Amino acid sequence: TNRSLIARSKRSGSYKEQPATRAIKEPLVVEFTAKNPLAVKIELHHIQLVARLKSTPFTICTNEDAIVIGGAPPYREWTFPASQQKFVSPDFLCISTISQPGSRTQWKSGAEADPFFVVTKTHLVLPPGNHNRTVSLHICPLVQGELEILGVRCKLFDRVWAFHPFRIKGALLQNTQQHRAARARAEPMILKSIVGKGMPRLAATLHSTREEQQILSQFNRSSSMIIGELTHWTLRLKNIGTASCQRITLKTNLPWINVMQDLQTDVDDDTNPEYVASSTCVGPSGTLLNLGLEKMLQPDQVVDIPITIRASNPPKNEKGQLQDQDLYLLFRYEFVEDDNKTVDNKTHKHRWLRQMCSISIDPSLYLSASLMPSYWEKREHILSVEISNAKKPILLDKIALASREYRLEPMGEQYEDEEWLHPHERATMHYRLIPNVVTSKSSYKCVLTECPLGSSSSQRQECTTSSTMDYLCLERAHTDFQAALLRHKINLSRVALEEEDSQPRHVSQIRRANQSALPDSEQKTRELIEQSHPTSIARLYPAYGSLPKTRVDLICTWKTTTAPTVMTTMTTQTNVHGQLHLPGLAVRPSMYSKGCPLTLTCVHPSSVKHNFGRKKKHSNNTEGEEEGNYINPAKVELQVTIRNRLVENTVDFEFALEKSVEFEFMGSESFVWDALKGGDELTLPLTAIIPKPGVYNLQTIRLSVKNSNNVILREGETEETKSIPYLFPLQWMVDVKDDPSL
């Protein structure tokens, strides 16, 4: 890494630390501690920094020596956009001028020439008792050159001038054995600077879009949000430097920020919108955003960028309580020279601006869902959504589903419109998950199905036209990036251990290496997926492979009202909107299943009327009533469908009918089926022979999965398990009635 390379270069014998590069007209801040060792208080006036600035090898400006040359300079104040302090010319300022090398040095006072740097002045009262006081002083260079801050000067009781030099120890030298033995120290560079040309300096603030009130201007105040809260802000960037900047990017530690600007003007018309990055993202992390300032940001120019911030689930402590989340914002911007050419890579090409704010996250809603196959309509599923409220009244807006393969339909009106969900209340809704009908390759697009609460209808739109999908793409990309980074670190540590051992590889290592090579089909699928951006819709829902058929993403949007808080700084209640995500909801297993990989459905009549005919009479019937079996039994037709829920694996199973004393079946009572492909189904007709009227449950089918490779083994099972039987908790009820008129 860069840190290891820097540390290695410091240990080299030729390494020499260089002073930092500063910009003209950009104030510097020096903080130091003052202590009063006397038993009386001390008044310090005109406290100012003492420095030396060498503009050329023969021109020096300094206020080191307390010598007055000529008269006092006229009083003048300087102000700079990067600071709110007022700067003045330092006392005892003198400037040396040499016409040519070897000639006599001539000194001018601050009244005769313009100063090379200006400082701030302050006063301080130090009480007795060795109390430490922190003093902050500013200095701003006005010309280019080499700047060195020497110390501080003050006037005791406004009568006597005193000068105190700064004595700072340099870092211990580790480049040679002689330096390490003598504990030699390098020359300190903390108070030395190379003043170059004017540079840009970025300032960032957040403003509310409802009221033009500045909030979080320091980015270090505590704020409060609830989980899933979606707020709109204006990110205001201002160049307070002396040069232009361009190509501003923002790096965050969390995928919370979404840039609302449309920066895809340079995208070709032939480009698929599903392949374009979400929220102007750059790279695979989902947290590096391009702010879209391709043009130069001139000095004192201000630009507003609309953004949204969404709070996701924060970390928890050992007791399971929510902790405060720190949001880091790191701005990177490049600067240009006067001829509008980018600065050479060997010099400082870019600068950084770091901001941070701590956000307290409060719980809001808890979203959970479950899916089960529909035993009435084959290929459909029943989605049950459960929402519980934890804190404040919330109005549920809609339930949305994003998928390529499925759409959502509500099962009637289950929730009243404009009905608030109060704290500690719970709401449950049920939906039908129906497969989409794909007629062509162009129609195989990712679709967002929105079901408003209180309505029995649904609305569909493409995911590329909805901003609701941006945060899903950002969070998925961030999760994948973290997982890839963790795998990379594990691989590096494994390689390091293997290099240390220097022994032949183990069988497990060879097997791992062989399995890492992808088949040709999977390699082709990966190449097609990698054509899209990591934060695009196509990467979230690939059009290739089994992923679109195995999972869906669920979104719940809501709104509420909130009282004035630290985050809003408003005086009235405001509407708060938010959305919760439930990504990766499993619909169908891909290769393996924890339960039965087969589903069983049946089509049969629920009520049957039949003329059973007369019964045989018995001689021992004393009451004269007819007893015995019916002459003509009823026949009920059934159509049983067995479907493989797996997407990419086959299933071998055994079909068997359990014996029943109440009725019999006519048809295939048992058989073995090999290699039922994923997604395929097997339909077989059966006929139930029912001897007398009554209500019967015709479900007596037992399926035994033959190959255990398709099923995750449970406790007590072994690889030698040849078949796993499954009995389905279904009831195929038929009401058979006797109708002599037939």
Phi, psi and omega in degrees: 000174181295323181295318179293324177293320178295316179296324179290323179291329178292335180276353180284154183289335182266005183284138177218123182292138181251149178292159181288156178263128180243171180246149176292151180059030175237109187296146174246148182245133177238125178247136177214167183250132177248141182224141179256108179276354183274173180265003178237158179284152182236131177258125179246127180240157176053045178288125184209159179278150175248128186215171176222129180234119179259105182285312175230171179302344183238009180232121184228138174238126183207158171234033184289312182271134180278067181239131180263120179248117180071200181275172179287141180291152177295148182289130181211143180244145176240141173230149183226147182298333184279357182211151177263005179279158174256128185253147178225169177287136182289157176287151179061033180282134176217151184232129179265141178228134178232123182292321181207160181298137179090347179279172183284140180282133177245135183250140175238150179273173178294341178281338184264339181217156178289141181291153176274340177209157178232157185226170172255153180238149178210171176230159188206144175243119180261116178285159178289159175111020177058039177275134180276137176232131179270129182242135177243124178235150183242150174217141183227118176284143181251347179228167177278151179156200180253117183254134176224123178271121188266322183177207183225143178237143178212170181242113183287125178051027179060031182229314188243130176279139179225145180234132180235116179281153176273123178246106184241135178276137176278175181286150177294135180278131181237014187278334179229161179292326179294319178293321179293323180290320181273359182051048180286150181242148179278164177290128181292136182246008186290331181257011178246144182214152171255112182273115180257204180288174179297140181235154174285156177217122188264139173235134184235135176221157177252138180230146178285144179277342179280314178228136182286070178241129182284132177227154178054039182295332178267348178061018180231010177273155178283138180232168183225132175217167176248158185299128180086358182295134183242112183240149181256134182222167173242116177275111183260119179250133180226134177270104181261012179269195183248007179221166182277154177226163182204172178053064180272127177236156182235128177244127178240165178268351181222148178279063183258342190251134178233120179278126186271354180290148176267103183253016184264034180289336182270006180278136180293155179293334181280349182286134177291127180300336180288346181268355184276147181293148176271144174055037177053037182286150175235126179087179187268356189279337184078004181237004177251114188244138173269121184278000169079019179264073179288331175279160182287142174263107185287162176301139182066010178272143182239137177226138180252132181237118178285131179222165171235147179237127178236127180273126178257190185293124179276170177290161179240153178273189183294333180273002180083011180271149181289137178255161175293144182251128177269126178253116181260135177236120180238112179265136175237130181217145180260151178241157185238159177275181183295332181272016177063026176251142181295143181294149181300148182295338181288338179261183180286105185273332185222166177227169186233151172225120183248130177228156181208145173216145179259127185242128176271122184258124177255147179290151178231274181245153174242122184250129176219155182208156177220147181236140174217147180296146176278127180265012177247309176255115181294151182072356176261163177226157177253121180257122177249120182250130179237127182235126178238142182261139185251333191225295190237158179300134183225139178259115179287137184259297183203160172248128183236149179229131179247125181191159171269331190260338190229158172228167188240138175223130179288150178266073181081180177276107183253348186221130181287145180290143180057038177256123184278143175261110186275167181303142179066018174259161185222138179235140180232129178234152181236139183223159173262128176259107190248133177294143176283152176263111182263115181267331181209172180292328180289336179273357180274076183241159177283126186240138176256116179260121181249128179242101178297141178291138182088007180230148179263007180249169180223155179239143183234140176208160179289145183294334181289343181262003183243132176283352179295333184278349186299313183290329175297317179294319181294316181293320179294317178296321180293320178294316179296323180294317178296320178295319178294323178294320178295318177297323179296319179294321178295319179295321178296316178294325178292319178295321179297319178293322179294323178291326178290320182291319181054044180237163178300149183290149178282163180299321179296325178293318178295320179295320177297319180294323179290324180286340180289337178285122184278148173295167183297321181294316179292325178295320178294319178297318179295321179295322178292323179291321184289352174291339180267163178285147181300337180255019183269168176294323181294330177281328177289320178231085181297144177277359181234154179087191186261356185299316180298335182273347187258340184212159175224165178242136184246139181229135176237120178257145184211172176208157180202177175246146182228150176279169179302133180229178179293330184288321186268329184054030179257163186258355180231168177289145182230157177279135180241129178248156180196170177211140178250146182243143171230082185279158174066037178286117187287129177256305179229140176289151182275300184243325186228158181222137176287334178248211180284129179282001182247147172245150185233121176231160184213139174249120183205158177285147179273339180217136182227133174249134186208146176267104183282349181080184182278161179256155177285139180270149178248146183289335182274017180274102184280333185270355178082006180273154181278137178224171178110185183278155175285154182279318187246099180288156180274150177241122180247122181275135178234146174235103185264135180238126176249124185235139177274114181285339180293153183265319189237017183221152178266163182226131171256130184215166177240130180258135179210146176255126177287142179289142178230142180276348185266332182206171179229160178248147175242119184143200181284112181274335178200143176197168179240131180241130182253136169059061169281116187292158180297130182083348179279162181223155181235124182247129179224139179273144175225154177232123179267128178262112184248121188279335185212164181295158179151184178251125187233146171257110187273004183274100177229024185273138174235129178247135178239116179285125187277314184264120183282357179292339183271353186235136175288126184292138177265179183296131180093350180264153182235173179293338181280003180295119184274327181208145178239114182281147178226129172249127187268132180280063182243155177231116176257083188276134178228129177260108182259122183243148178269125180232098182297342182286346181281000000 
